[in-house]
C-alpha cells in the first residue's frame, strides 16, 4: 500500500515516516515538495505520485499567530485540504486529514462526540472546521480524525517545553482548568494508517471521528507526571486560564468521546502514561 503524506518534520508526519515498511510505503512531502499555501500544488502532487491513500498531517498550527494571519490559516487549514480531498475523490482513494478539538466551544465537562455542533472560538479552530466541511463535501471516501494535545519526541510540544523549563526552574505555574487527553503522535500515525486501509475496502465508513489519549487530565497534572517520570524536582502550582491570557482563546473542555472510532475501526484510546516514558527515552537517548 502506497500512502502519500503531506507533512514531513511535524510530530505526526515524523511518526508516519517511521511506519514505512514492506506492506506500507510512506512518501512524506516537505513544504519544498508541496506547499499547502499553494493548494493546486498539493493536487498535482497527488496525481504525480498516484498513491493508494493520502494522509494530511500538515497544518497551520500557530494558534495565536493565526488570529492576525487569517488568510494564510484559511488557505493551509481549509483550502489546501479541500483541494486534496477533491483530488483523492477524483482518483477514488481514501483521504485522511487530522483535525482538532478547537472546532468546539470548549464549554462544559462532557466529552465531545463527532455529532456535537461545532462552535470554534479562534481563527485556528474556525479554519480547521472550514477544512472539515470542505473535505466532507468533496464526495470521496474520507476520514477527519480530530485529536488533542499531541506529544512526541519531535517538533514543539508540551512535554519538550516542560523538560526545558523544569531543568531551568525550581517551580512553575501551569493552568489547571483546561481538561483534555494528551495523545502520542505515534498512536495518531498508526490510527491514520488503520483508517486509510479500512476506507479502501469500506468507503461507507467515511466521516468524522475522534481520537485522543486517556485518561483525561489538566495541563498542571500532566506536567507533574512529566516531572515525576523524568525525575525532575520542579514544583507545579495550579492557576486558572485567566492568569495566562493568550491572543487565541483556549478551550477549557477538550475531552473527546472516542467510542465511535473504537466501534468503527477497532482503535481504542491509548494511555498517554504508557507512551510518556518512550518519549522521554527518545529525548535522552535520541535515535538520530
N, C-alpha and C positions, 0 to 999 in steps of 0.2 A: 504494500500500500504506500503510495507516494503522497505525502502531506506537505503542502506549501504553507509556511508560517510567515505572517507579517510581524516583524519584530525580530531582534537578534540578541541584543545585550540586556534587555529588560529581565525582570525576575522570572516571569513565566516562559518567555521565549528562550532564556538560557536553559531552563529545565526541560523544555521541549527538545532542544538540540541534544540534550543528554539521553533522550529516548531513541535516538537514531540507531537502528539495528536492522537485521536482515528483513524482518517482516514489516517494519515501519521505517520508511526512508524519509527523513526530515530535511527539508530545504528551508532554511531561515533567511529572510531577506532583511538586510540592514537598510537604513534610510537612504544610503547611496544607491541601493538596488531598486528601491521603490519607495518614494517619499509619500507619506499619507497626505501631505499638503497638496499633492497632485493626484487626485482620485483616478484620473484617466491612466496614469502610470501603473496604478495598482491593478486595474482591469487588464492592462496589457501584460503585466507580469503573470497573471493567472493564465491567460491564453498562451503565453510563451512557454510556461513550464508544464501546462497540461496535467495538473495533479489529479489525484483521486479525491482529495478533500482539501479544504483551506481552513486554517485557523488564524484568526486575527488576535494577536497578543500585543498589539501596539495601540497606544492611545495618548491623548494629551492629558497627562495626569498631574500637572502642576495646578492643583486645586485653587490655590489663592491667586496665582497669576492669571488664571482663566477669567477671573472677574473683570479684568481690564483688557483681556485678549480674546474677546468673544468670537470674533470671526475665525481666528485660527483654530480655536477649540471646536467650533462647529464643523469646520472642514475635516479635521482629523478624527473627531469622535462621531460624526454623523454622516457627512457627505462621502468620505472615503469608504467606511463600512457599507454604506448603501450601494456604492458602485461595485464593491467586491461581491456583495450579495447578488446583484443583478448578473454579474459575470459568471458566478457559480450557478445561478439558476439557468442561464443560457446553456451551460455545459452539463446541467443536471447532476451536479456534485454537491456534497454537503458543505455548508459554511457554518463554522462555529466561531462566535465572537464573545469576548469576555466583557461583561458589564459590571455594574456596581450597586451597592446598597444606597448610594447617594441619589438614586432615582426616587426614593421615598421621602416623606416629610421628616422622618426621624422622631416622631412623637410616640408616646405610649410606651408600653413594655411588652407587647405581644409580637412574636416573630412574624415578619412579613412573609406572605405567601406570594407566589408568582401572579396570582389573580388579583391581588390588592391594587387599588388605584395608585398610580404614580403621582407624586407631588414634589418634584425636586425643588430644593431651596437654594441652589447655587448654579452658576453657569456650567460648571463641570457636570453636575447632575442632570441639568436640562439638556446639554448636548449629548450626553450618553443616552438619555431617554429618546431624544430625536433619532439617534442611531438605531436603537431597538425597534422603533416604529418603522423606520425605513427598511430595515432588514426583513421584518415580517411581511412588508408589502411587496417585496421583490418577487415573491411567488415561487421560490425554490425550497429545497429541503435545508433547514437551518436550525440552529440552537443558539440562543442567547444565554450565556451562563453568568448569572450575577454572583459576585463574590464580595468578600470584605477583608480588610486588614491583612493584606498579603505580606508574607515574610519569607525570607530565604537568606542565603549567604551572599546574594548578588544584589547589585544596584543599591538604591537607598530604601531603607525601611526601618520600622520601629526597633527591631532587635539590634540592628547595627548602630542606630542612634543611641540606644540605651547603653550598649557596651562602651561606646566612645565617651559619653557623658559620665557614666558610672566610674570609669577609670580616672576621670579628672576631678570629680567632686565627691564629697562625703555624703551629700544629701541632695535630693531633687524634689520638686513639687510637680505632681502629674495629675491630670484631670481624671476624675473617678466617676463622673456621671454620664459618660459615653460608654454604651454597652454593645459588644459585638463579638464575633467569632474570629480570632486570628486564624489565618489559612495559609498553609505551606504552599509555596509556588510549585513545588514538585507534585503535590497532590492535585493542584489545579491542572497542571500539564497532563498528568495521567488521565484525569477526568475528561479533558478536552479530546484526547485521542479515543477514549472509550466511546464518547458521544458521537464523534465523527464516524467511527466504524459502524456504530449502530444505525446511523442515519442512511448509510449506503444501502442496507437491506430493508430498513424500516422507516421510510420517509414520513410516515404518518405520526412519528414521534417528534416531529418538528415543533418548536415552541420555545417559551422562556422558562428557564429553570434556575434554582438557587443551589449554591454550593459554598459552604463555609465551615470552618473548623469548630470543634467542640472541646470543652464546654464554653458557653458564652462567659465573658469576663469584662472588666473595665480596664482602661489603659494603665491605671495605677497598680492594680493587682497583677496585670500582665508583666509590668516592669519588675515587680517584686519576685515573680517566678524566674524571670530572666536573670536577675542579680543572684538569686539563690542558686540557680543551676550553674551559673558561671563563677560562683563563689566570689562575688564582688561585694564588699561591705559598704553598700550605698543605701542610705535610708530613704524611704519614699513617704512623702506627705500628700494626702489627698487634697485636691482643690476642685472647685466647680469649673465648668467650661467658661463661665462668665469672668473668671480670673485670668483667662488666657484667650483674649479676643483675637480673631483672625479675620481677614477680608472675606473669606467664604465661610458660611455657616456650616458647622459640623453636625451631623445627625446624632442625637442622643441615643436613639434606638436603632442600632444596626443589626439586630437579631434577624436571621433569615431562616424561614421554615424550609427545610431541605427534603421533606418527606416525598414530594413528587419526584425529585431526582433519584432517590433511592428506589422508589417503586418502578420507575421507568427504565433506569439504566443499571440498577444494582449497585450504585455508588453510595456508600454511607459517609457520614460526616467524619473526617479524620480528626484524631485527637492531637491538637497542637502541642500538648505537653510531651508527646512522644516524638514529634518532629524537632522540637527545640534543641535537644542535645546534638542531633545530627547537624543542625545549622551551626551551632557553636563549634563543633569539631571541625567543620569546613573552614571556619574563620580562623581558628587557632592553627590548624594544620591544612592549609589550602592545597587542593589537588593540582592546581595550575602552577 
